[in-house]
């Protein structure tokens, strides 16, 4: 029998530190007057239902990661020692990660480098008394110059899967510096 427990949905927003596609190594510290951008993400399914709508503020040229993940533990085998059954548990993560860098350009435009990765638990099979779990993953990267306030659409996922992510829409807008 398949044991499936789901942990709480975790939404994590992280900044800086890992290599970005537009830069090398760690992001340098932001200057106090560096432009900032608000990125509104909409994650939609094939029927245009909004699944999630995270928002992140990112400094010009720096990387931001929005990760919405859940974890599911599976019993993949049971061993018996001295009449005591011991389950072997494998924890599988599934969800969506959006990694992006925004670089301001002239005339109210910005270059957006975005990678969207979706993983979900696929087939669960039992063979020779052992349970195996397949994780289906898709990754898509897009680098594009967009006008601030306009929608950038990244199609991903199977259009026919019910409830599966079909696309991500991003809207980038400038954040006014304090005092203006």
LOMI-785647 format. One record per residue (C-alpha): residue in one letter; x, y, z. Coordinates in pm, whole numbers, plus 50000, padded with zeros to 5 digits. Example, Ala and Ser with C-alpha at 12.3 -4.5 7.8 and 13.67 -1.06 7.14 Angstrom:
<atoms>
A512304955050780
S513674989450714
</atoms>
This chain:
<atoms>
X500005000050000
X501285033849904
X501905057250192
X501625093250087
X501875121650335
X502215157250219
X504065183550414
X503005219450430
X503435240450120
X506625260450150
X507145293449974
X510735304949987
X512175336349841
X515975337949826
X518335364349692
X521925364949566
X524785339849596
X524545314349309
X525855320148955
X523405337348723
X523085333548349
X523835370248294
X526745372348538
X529485351248692
X529805338949050
X528185357049338
X526055387749292
X527965418549410
X526385438849689
X523795462949554
X524585499949555
X522095519849766
X520805537549455
X520485506049237
X517165503649054
X514715477849183
X511975459549001
X508765443249120
X508115410748935
X504565397548957
X504445360448863
X501225342648768
X501315304848739
X498365292348534
X496985258448434
X495715248248088
X492235261948171
X493625296448267
X493045290448639
X495595309148850
X497415283149061
X499775307449238
X500615344149218
X503925351749396
X505555386049381
X509225394449435
X511315426349445
X514665422149269
X517595446349245
X518955454348897
X521355427048782
X520745404749084
X519165370349091
X515915361849268
X514475327149319
X510865319549403
X510375283149500
X506975268449581
X507565232349680
X505915204449873
X507425171949995
X505895137349993
X507435108050182
X507025073550021
X507645039350172
X509865023549906
X510584990750087
X510054972850415
X512724950950575
X512224927750865
X514874922551130
X514094899851422
X510374901451347
X510354939551347
X509314956251020
X511314987250928
X510065009550645
X512555026150409
X511295061150336
X512235083150040
X511175119750052
X510335134349710
X510045171749642
X507685185349380
X506615220049276
X507725250649083
X510925271349094
X511275304448910
X514775319148889
X515125353548736
X517475382648679
X516295416848563
X518635442248402
X517245476848332
X517565490747980
X516785525147833
X513265536347735
X511375518148013
X512495483447911
X514375455648088
X516145423647992
X514635394448181
X516515361448213
X514055336248357
X514245298748413
X511105280048517
X511405244748650
X508435222848734
X508625188748896
X505785166049000
X505415131049126
X504535108848833
X504095071448834
X504375051349153
X505005014249089
X505544983349303
X507844956649160
X509354927049348
X508094941249677
X509824974849622
X508045007149546
X509545031549297
X508575067649243
X509045086048915
X509465123848920
X508495142248601
X510505174348554
X510425201748293
X512705231648262
X512425261648032
X514675292248000
X513895324847825
X515935356847787
X513955385747647
X513845423747646
X510405435347761
X508635468447813
X507975475448179
X504365467448268
X503885443247976
X503275405948024
X505995380647937
X504555345547887
X506605313747932
X504695282547817
X505625250848007
X504045217848091
X501595195247919
X498595214847792
X496325184347843
X497225175648202
X494455186548436
X495745207948719
X499285208648578
X501055241548521
X500635253148164
X502435286548164
X504015313848374
X503275350548313
X505625377348443
X504995414748466
X508035436148552
X507565471148686
X509995496548827
X509965503449201
X510225540549276
X513135550049502
X512085562449846
X511525599549864
X510375603749502
</atoms>
